[in-house]
Amino acid sequence: MLIRIFAVFSFLATQAALLYYAGFLQNWTPVGVDTATGGSLVQDLLLLLCFGLVHSALARPALKRMLYGALNERLNRTVYNLVASAQLGLLMACWSPWTLSLWHVDSAVGAGLVYAAFGAGLGLLFWAIFAIDPWHFFGLRQVFGQAPGPSAALSFRGPYRVLRHPIQTGVILAMWATPHMTAGHALLAAFMTFYSLLATLMLEERDLRAQFGADYERYQQR
């Protein structure tokens, strides 16, 4: 029962963090990327570095087995999402704005197109999640299902038919799609873009090749 309560709490916290982060990027929230009151550029860099290191470490199979043992497949996704949500919350709460303007779209039509690209990025992100299995992605199926475990086959549904990593693609698009780009926002977007590419191409794909073997290699080539 406690594990199920924990899983539901993690699911709700993850949704809240993702929704607030989307608003944070466009300064639609009480604390935004350009309106936060943090400390310094060094503090921002430390927050980003901490996010990247912890996020990548918790995704590694060896560390998951060490942390969760026999409960690996039931708990790892729930804990992973909750830690990521807490890290996002800390980053947003402690972010230091750097408001030097890099570009500003003044026209209503131009701004509308940029917001459309932002919406497309978020739409691609959630489309990709729902194309694989949202309940598994958010850790609920592993806890509430009868036989929790990793996916036995690759998913070729939805955007995965044409994009190898649609989740990361959607995140990167949403990070950069803003009508007013400041230096602080660009720092955040650049780090997340670099981290997404590095972690995906060097770590995640290695794990996928180890799990799916030749099937994933053929998918990469296609």
C-alpha positions in Angstrom: 0.0 0.0 0.0 2.8 2.4 0.9 4.5 1.8 -2.4 1.3 2.6 -4.3 0.8 5.8 -2.4 4.4 6.7 -3.1 3.9 6.0 -6.8 0.8 8.2 -7.0 2.6 11.0 -5.2 5.5 10.8 -7.6 3.1 10.8 -10.6 1.3 14.0 -9.3 4.6 15.7 -8.4 6.0 14.9 -11.9 2.9 16.4 -13.6 3.1 19.5 -11.5 6.8 20.0 -12.1 6.4 19.6 -15.9 3.5 22.0 -16.2 5.2 24.6 -14.0 8.4 24.2 -16.0 6.6 24.9 -19.2 5.2 28.1 -17.8 8.6 28.9 -16.2 10.2 29.0 -19.7 7.8 31.6 -20.9 7.6 33.6 -17.7 3.9 32.7 -17.3 4.4 31.6 -13.7 4.9 33.6 -10.5 8.6 32.7 -10.8 9.9 32.6 -14.4 13.3 32.1 -16.1 13.6 35.9 -16.4 11.9 37.0 -13.2 13.4 34.7 -10.7 15.5 36.1 -7.8 18.5 33.9 -7.4 22.1 34.4 -6.6 24.6 34.3 -9.4 25.7 32.7 -12.7 27.9 30.3 -10.8 24.8 29.1 -8.9 22.9 28.5 -12.1 25.8 26.4 -13.5 26.0 24.4 -10.3 22.3 23.7 -10.4 22.5 22.6 -14.1 25.5 20.4 -13.5 23.9 18.8 -10.5 20.7 18.1 -12.5 22.7 16.4 -15.3 24.9 14.3 -13.1 22.1 13.0 -10.9 19.6 12.5 -13.8 22.1 10.4 -15.7 23.4 8.4 -12.8 19.9 7.3 -11.6 19.2 6.0 -15.2 22.2 3.6 -15.2 21.1 0.0 -14.9 24.0 -0.9 -12.5 23.1 1.8 -10.0 19.4 1.0 -10.2 20.1 -2.6 -9.3 22.3 -1.5 -6.4 19.7 1.0 -5.1 16.5 -1.0 -5.4 17.6 -4.7 -5.4 14.7 -7.0 -5.9 12.3 -4.0 -6.1 14.3 -2.5 -9.1 11.5 -2.8 -11.7 8.8 -1.6 -9.3 10.5 1.4 -7.8 13.1 2.7 -10.1 10.9 4.7 -12.5 8.9 6.2 -9.6 12.0 7.3 -7.7 13.6 8.6 -10.9 10.7 10.8 -11.8 10.3 12.1 -8.2 14.0 13.0 -8.0 13.9 14.7 -11.4 10.8 16.7 -10.3 12.5 17.8 -7.1 15.6 18.8 -9.1 13.5 20.8 -11.5 11.7 22.5 -8.6 15.1 23.4 -6.9 16.4 24.7 -10.2 13.4 27.0 -10.8 13.3 28.2 -7.1 17.0 29.0 -7.1 17.5 30.2 -10.7 19.3 33.5 -11.3 18.0 35.5 -14.2 20.3 37.0 -16.8 18.1 39.4 -18.7 20.5 40.5 -21.5 18.2 40.3 -24.6 19.4 38.1 -27.4 16.3 38.4 -29.6 12.8 39.8 -29.3 9.9 39.1 -31.7 7.8 42.2 -31.7 5.1 41.3 -34.2 2.0 39.5 -33.0 2.2 37.1 -36.0 5.8 36.3 -35.3 5.2 35.7 -31.6 2.2 33.5 -32.4 4.4 31.4 -34.7 7.0 31.0 -31.9 4.4 30.0 -29.4 3.1 27.5 -32.0 6.6 26.0 -32.1 6.6 25.9 -28.3 3.3 24.1 -28.3 4.5 21.7 -31.0 7.5 20.8 -28.9 5.3 20.1 -25.9 2.9 18.2 -28.1 5.7 16.0 -29.5 6.9 15.3 -26.0 3.6 14.1 -24.7 2.8 12.3 -28.0 6.0 10.3 -27.7 5.2 9.4 -24.0 1.7 8.2 -24.9 3.0 6.3 -28.0 5.2 4.1 -25.8 3.2 3.7 -22.5 2.5 6.7 -20.3 1.7 4.6 -17.3 5.0 2.7 -17.5 6.8 6.0 -18.2 5.4 7.6 -15.1 6.0 4.5 -13.0 2.3 3.5 -12.3 2.1 0.3 -14.3 5.1 -1.1 -12.5 3.5 -0.6 -9.1 -0.2 -1.3 -9.9 0.3 -3.8 -12.7 0.2 -7.6 -12.2 3.6 -8.2 -13.7 5.9 -5.1 -13.6 9.0 -5.2 -15.8 10.8 -3.6 -18.6 9.4 -3.5 -22.1 10.2 -6.6 -24.0 10.0 -5.0 -27.5 10.9 -1.8 -29.1 8.0 0.7 -29.8 7.6 1.9 -33.4 4.4 3.7 -32.8 3.6 7.4 -33.3 6.6 9.7 -33.7 9.0 6.8 -33.2 8.4 5.8 -36.8 10.3 8.9 -38.0 12.3 10.1 -35.0 14.7 8.1 -32.9 14.3 10.3 -29.8 11.1 12.3 -30.1 10.9 13.1 -26.3 14.3 14.8 -26.4 13.5 16.5 -29.7 10.3 17.9 -28.2 12.1 19.2 -25.1 14.8 20.9 -27.1 12.2 22.6 -29.4 10.2 23.8 -26.4 13.4 25.1 -24.7 14.3 27.4 -27.6 10.9 28.5 -28.8 10.3 31.8 -27.0 9.6 35.2 -28.6 12.0 36.9 -26.1 15.3 35.1 -25.6 17.5 36.3 -22.8 21.0 35.2 -22.0 19.8 33.3 -18.9 17.1 31.5 -20.9 19.7 30.7 -23.6 22.1 29.3 -21.0 19.4 27.0 -19.7 18.3 25.9 -23.2 21.9 25.4 -24.3 22.8 23.2 -21.3 19.6 21.1 -21.6 20.2 20.7 -25.4 23.8 19.6 -24.8 22.8 17.4 -21.9 20.0 15.7 -23.9 22.3 15.0 -26.8 25.2 13.8 -24.7 23.1 11.6 -22.4 21.0 10.2 -25.2 23.7 9.4 -27.7 26.4 8.2 -25.4 24.5 6.6 -22.5 20.9 5.9 -23.3 21.6 4.4 -26.7 24.4 2.2 -25.2 21.8 0.8 -22.7 19.3 0.3 -25.4 21.8 -1.6 -27.6 22.6 -3.8 -24.6 18.9 -4.5 -24.0 17.7 -5.0 -27.5 20.8 -5.9 -29.4 20.6 -6.0 -33.2 17.0 -4.9 -33.2 18.0 -1.5 -31.9 21.0 -1.2 -34.2 18.7 -1.7 -37.2 16.3 0.9 -35.8 19.2 3.3 -35.5 20.2 2.8 -39.1 16.7 3.2 -40.3 
